[in-house]
Amino acid sequence: MDKLALTDDEAAALALHADGAWAAPLPTINNANRSQVVAAVLRGRRSLAVRDLATPGGDPAGAAAGVLKRLGTGPRAWFMMQTADGTWFHRGLTIYLYGPSVTDIELSHLVAPAGVHHLTVSPPPGQWRALTTVAEAIHADGFTAEEPGVPPPAAALLAVDRPDGTRSIRVARGTVTTGRGPVPARFASVGDAVSWLLA
């Protein structure tokens, strides 16, 4: 199990080599601002080279090359918190899993709110089960306020990338739905919803 921590800038530089496989958000970079993204990539490229994680020409090296290899064609599954309007709640748990299946994960990617990406190559087994367990806990107990005056997330999104497209469920206290369409499909339990995700 190899671990690598990258800043948002370093992650942005690595993402350029991922051929679209990088899906995780970059909390400290405004992706809609081209000049901000370019500046972040240049800073990240320099930082990766200083850390011996990239060649002088900018190609990933060492542990960064190992992470890039395991990004494959994109995430197999992901979990993130959402606000009431469905936008990403950056202070909550955000994790992406990469590998051939949800039971065969080659890379886990935790995004910290401060813009630090914790990547683990060959993580311990049970990554997918851990995410479904968190979803079950949210369904049972909901969320608690992180700090006074700051509203907690409204729901969690658990998604799986499948050969026929992406399926996702939205989980909140006492409710689990597909979270899509004018009338999202409802499930009796997280277990039923997870079975649908993987069917």
C-alpha positions as CSV (number, residue, x, y, z in Angstrom):
1,M,0.0,0.0,0.0
2,D,1.6,3.2,-1.2
3,K,0.3,6.6,-0.1
4,L,0.7,10.0,-1.8
5,A,-0.6,13.4,-0.8
6,L,-0.9,16.1,-3.5
7,T,-2.0,19.7,-3.3
8,D,-4.7,20.9,-5.6
9,D,-2.0,22.5,-7.8
10,E,-0.1,19.3,-8.0
11,A,-3.3,17.3,-8.7
12,A,-4.3,19.8,-11.5
13,A,-0.9,19.2,-13.1
14,L,-1.3,15.4,-12.8
15,A,-4.8,15.6,-14.1
16,L,-3.5,16.9,-17.5
17,H,-1.9,13.5,-18.1
18,A,-5.0,11.5,-17.1
19,D,-6.9,11.7,-20.5
20,G,-10.1,12.7,-18.7
21,A,-9.9,10.0,-16.0
22,W,-9.5,12.6,-13.2
23,A,-13.0,13.4,-11.9
24,A,-12.3,14.6,-8.4
25,P,-12.9,18.3,-7.6
26,L,-10.1,20.7,-6.8
27,P,-11.4,22.7,-3.8
28,T,-9.0,25.6,-4.0
29,I,-9.1,26.1,-7.8
30,N,-11.9,27.8,-9.7
31,N,-12.2,25.5,-12.7
32,A,-14.3,28.1,-14.5
33,N,-11.4,30.6,-14.5
34,R,-9.0,29.5,-17.2
35,S,-6.1,31.8,-16.0
36,Q,-6.5,30.4,-12.5
37,V,-6.3,26.8,-13.7
38,V,-3.3,27.5,-15.9
39,A,-1.5,29.2,-13.0
40,A,-2.3,26.2,-10.7
41,V,-1.0,23.7,-13.3
42,L,2.3,25.6,-13.7
43,R,2.7,25.8,-9.9
44,G,1.8,22.1,-9.5
45,R,4.2,21.0,-12.3
46,R,7.1,22.8,-10.6
47,S,6.1,21.4,-7.2
48,L,5.9,17.8,-8.6
49,A,9.4,18.2,-10.1
50,V,10.9,19.5,-6.9
51,R,9.4,16.5,-5.0
52,D,10.8,14.1,-7.7
53,L,7.2,13.2,-8.7
54,A,7.7,14.6,-12.2
55,T,10.5,14.8,-14.7
56,P,11.9,18.3,-15.6
57,G,9.7,18.1,-18.7
58,G,6.6,17.6,-16.5
59,D,5.9,13.9,-17.1
60,P,4.7,12.1,-13.9
61,A,7.4,10.0,-12.2
62,G,7.7,7.8,-9.1
63,A,4.6,7.5,-7.0
64,A,2.8,10.0,-9.2
65,A,3.3,7.8,-12.2
66,G,1.9,4.9,-10.2
67,V,-1.2,6.9,-9.3
68,L,-1.7,8.0,-12.9
69,K,-1.5,4.4,-14.1
70,R,-4.3,3.3,-11.7
71,L,-6.6,6.2,-12.7
72,G,-7.4,4.0,-15.7
73,T,-10.4,5.3,-17.6
74,G,-11.9,7.1,-14.5
75,P,-13.4,6.3,-11.2
76,R,-15.4,3.1,-10.6
77,A,-17.3,4.6,-7.6
78,W,-17.5,7.8,-5.6
79,F,-19.1,9.3,-2.6
80,M,-19.7,12.9,-1.7
81,M,-21.9,15.2,0.4
82,Q,-24.3,17.6,-1.1
83,T,-26.1,20.8,-0.2
84,A,-29.9,21.1,-0.4
85,D,-29.6,22.4,-4.0
86,G,-27.4,19.4,-5.0
87,T,-24.0,21.1,-5.2
88,W,-20.9,19.6,-3.7
89,F,-20.5,20.2,0.1
90,H,-16.7,20.5,0.2
91,R,-16.4,20.2,3.9
92,G,-17.9,16.7,3.9
93,L,-16.4,13.3,3.0
94,T,-15.4,13.1,-0.7
95,I,-13.8,9.9,-1.9
96,Y,-13.3,8.3,-5.3
97,L,-12.4,4.6,-5.9
98,Y,-10.6,3.4,-9.0
99,G,-10.3,-0.2,-10.3
100,P,-12.0,-2.8,-12.5
101,S,-14.9,-3.3,-10.0
102,V,-16.2,-2.0,-6.7
103,T,-14.7,-5.2,-5.1
104,D,-11.3,-4.8,-6.8
105,I,-10.1,-1.3,-6.0
106,E,-6.6,-0.3,-7.1
107,L,-6.6,3.3,-5.9
108,S,-8.6,5.3,-3.3
109,H,-8.7,9.1,-3.5
110,L,-9.8,11.2,-0.5
111,V,-10.3,14.9,-1.2
112,A,-9.8,17.1,1.9
113,P,-11.5,20.4,2.2
114,A,-8.2,22.3,2.2
115,G,-7.4,21.1,-1.3
116,V,-5.2,18.1,-0.3
117,H,-5.6,14.8,-2.2
118,H,-4.8,11.7,-0.2
119,L,-4.2,8.9,-2.7
120,T,-3.6,5.2,-1.7
121,V,-2.4,2.7,-4.2
122,S,-3.6,-0.9,-3.4
123,P,-5.7,0.2,-0.5
124,P,-7.0,-2.4,2.0
125,P,-10.0,-4.5,0.9
126,G,-13.4,-3.3,1.8
127,Q,-13.3,0.3,0.4
128,W,-16.7,-0.1,-1.3
129,R,-18.3,-1.7,1.8
130,A,-17.0,1.2,3.9
131,L,-18.8,3.7,1.6
132,T,-22.1,1.8,1.8
133,T,-21.8,1.6,5.6
134,V,-21.5,5.4,5.7
135,A,-24.5,5.7,3.5
136,E,-26.4,3.3,5.9
137,A,-25.4,5.4,8.9
138,I,-26.6,8.6,7.1
139,H,-29.9,6.9,6.3
140,A,-30.4,5.9,9.9
141,D,-29.1,9.0,11.7
142,G,-28.8,11.9,9.2
143,F,-26.1,14.6,9.7
144,T,-25.1,16.7,12.7
145,A,-24.0,20.3,12.4
146,E,-20.3,20.6,12.0
147,E,-20.1,24.0,13.7
148,P,-22.6,26.4,15.1
149,G,-24.3,28.5,12.4
150,V,-23.0,26.3,9.6
151,P,-25.7,24.0,8.1
152,P,-24.8,20.4,7.7
153,P,-25.0,18.7,4.3
154,A,-28.4,17.8,3.1
155,A,-27.6,14.4,1.6
156,A,-24.8,12.1,0.4
157,L,-24.4,11.0,-3.2
158,L,-23.1,7.4,-3.8
159,A,-22.4,6.6,-7.5
160,V,-21.0,3.8,-9.6
161,D,-19.6,4.0,-13.1
162,R,-20.9,1.0,-15.1
163,P,-20.4,-0.1,-18.7
164,D,-23.9,1.3,-19.5
165,G,-23.3,4.6,-17.7
166,T,-23.3,6.0,-14.2
167,R,-25.9,5.2,-11.6
168,S,-26.2,7.2,-8.4
169,I,-28.3,7.3,-5.2
170,R,-29.0,10.2,-2.9
171,V,-29.1,9.4,0.8
172,A,-30.5,11.5,3.6
173,R,-32.0,10.6,7.0
174,G,-34.9,8.1,6.3
175,T,-34.8,8.5,2.5
176,V,-32.8,7.0,-0.4
177,T,-33.6,7.9,-4.0
178,T,-32.1,8.0,-7.4
179,G,-32.0,11.7,-6.9
180,R,-32.8,12.3,-10.6
181,G,-35.8,13.3,-12.7
182,P,-39.0,15.0,-11.7
183,V,-40.0,12.1,-9.5
184,P,-36.9,10.2,-8.3
185,A,-37.3,6.5,-7.7
186,R,-37.4,5.7,-4.0
187,F,-35.9,2.6,-2.3
188,A,-36.9,1.0,1.0
189,S,-33.3,0.7,2.2
190,V,-29.7,1.5,1.3
191,G,-29.2,-2.2,0.7
192,D,-31.9,-2.2,-2.0
193,A,-30.5,1.0,-3.5
194,V,-26.9,-0.5,-3.6
195,S,-28.3,-3.7,-5.3
196,W,-29.8,-1.4,-8.0
197,L,-26.5,0.4,-8.4
198,L,-24.7,-2.9,-9.0
199,A,-27.4,-4.7,-11.0
